[in-house]
Amino acid sequence: MTEPWISVDQIAVHLGVTRDSIYRWIDRKGLPAHRTGRLWKFKVSDVDAWVRTGGADEVSDRAVSRTKDGQGD
């Protein structure tokens, strides 16, 4: 049996964050998601792997901002 696709609301509950955080992470941090029409769908295994590799870390977000501003390495 294949893993089901889940909704924004379901992945937000799974991660314990708000829907707004999910949309922001899709846009700014590359949260693995697939758009089907107007809806975003997720595979829990993909999202869990993304979290484990530091995708949701605030530190990585600040480092990217500094690099874009020319203040990084």
Secondary structure, DSSP 4 states (H G I P E B T S, - for coil): -PPPPB-HHHHHHHHT--HHHHHHHHHHH----EEETTEEEB-HHHHHHHHHTTTT-HHHHHHHHHHHTT---
